[in-house]
Amino acid sequence: MSISDLQVFATVGAFIAFISIAWWAYSPNNKKRFEEDAQLALDDDLVASSASNSRNKDKR
């Protein structure tokens, strides 16, 4: 196995990782979660109440 083979595997692996992360970020299943997170900084009333729920966000 030469260095060029390792470079090919690293490139393909990085591309697969990029596609996986992009798919996760734009997945419809995560849309509600990301919209709530985006509004969190703007909602002063929800900051105190959501602090206790922030660790359980993935379980919803």
C-alpha positions as a Python dict, from the first residue, in 0.01 Angstrom:
ca = {
    (1, 'M'): (0, 0, 0),
    (2, 'S'): (155, 323, -113),
    (3, 'I'): (109, 674, 18),
    (4, 'S'): (-122, 760, -270),
    (5, 'D'): (-358, 479, -164),
    (6, 'L'): (-368, 621, 188),
    (7, 'Q'): (-443, 966, 49),
    (8, 'V'): (-731, 827, -154),
    (9, 'F'): (-877, 651, 152),
    (10, 'A'): (-839, 966, 362),
    (11, 'T'): (-1010, 1177, 96),
    (12, 'V'): (-1298, 933, 55),
    (13, 'G'): (-1335, 905, 433),
    (14, 'A'): (-1342, 1283, 475),
    (15, 'F'): (-1600, 1314, 197),
    (16, 'I'): (-1822, 1051, 359),
    (17, 'A'): (-1789, 1229, 696),
    (18, 'F'): (-1883, 1561, 535),
    (19, 'I'): (-2188, 1414, 362),
    (20, 'S'): (-2295, 1244, 686),
    (21, 'I'): (-2271, 1566, 888),
    (22, 'A'): (-2453, 1765, 620),
    (23, 'W'): (-2729, 1502, 606),
    (24, 'W'): (-2764, 1511, 987),
    (25, 'A'): (-2773, 1892, 997),
    (26, 'Y'): (-3038, 1925, 725),
    (27, 'S'): (-3243, 1623, 827),
    (28, 'P'): (-3614, 1700, 871),
    (29, 'N'): (-3604, 1515, 1203),
    (30, 'N'): (-3375, 1782, 1350),
    (31, 'K'): (-3557, 2086, 1209),
    (32, 'K'): (-3772, 2150, 1518),
    (33, 'R'): (-3474, 2112, 1753),
    (34, 'F'): (-3258, 2355, 1555),
    (35, 'E'): (-3541, 2609, 1528),
    (36, 'E'): (-3587, 2597, 1907),
    (37, 'D'): (-3214, 2637, 1960),
    (38, 'A'): (-3203, 2934, 1722),
    (39, 'Q'): (-3476, 3114, 1917),
    (40, 'L'): (-3328, 3034, 2258),
    (41, 'A'): (-3102, 3339, 2266),
    (42, 'L'): (-3396, 3565, 2182),
    (43, 'D'): (-3641, 3429, 2439),
    (44, 'D'): (-3555, 3567, 2783),
    (45, 'D'): (-3846, 3388, 2949),
    (46, 'L'): (-3740, 3049, 2822),
    (47, 'V'): (-3375, 3075, 2923),
    (48, 'A'): (-3435, 2985, 3287),
    (49, 'S'): (-3688, 2711, 3217),
    (50, 'S'): (-3495, 2552, 2933),
    (51, 'A'): (-3170, 2533, 3128),
    (52, 'S'): (-3302, 2233, 3317),
    (53, 'N'): (-3439, 2074, 2998),
    (54, 'S'): (-3133, 2131, 2781),
    (55, 'R'): (-2971, 1804, 2879),
    (56, 'N'): (-3284, 1609, 2783),
    (57, 'K'): (-3332, 1773, 2443),
    (58, 'D'): (-3230, 1463, 2247),
    (59, 'K'): (-3483, 1246, 2430),
    (60, 'R'): (-3786, 1446, 2309),
}
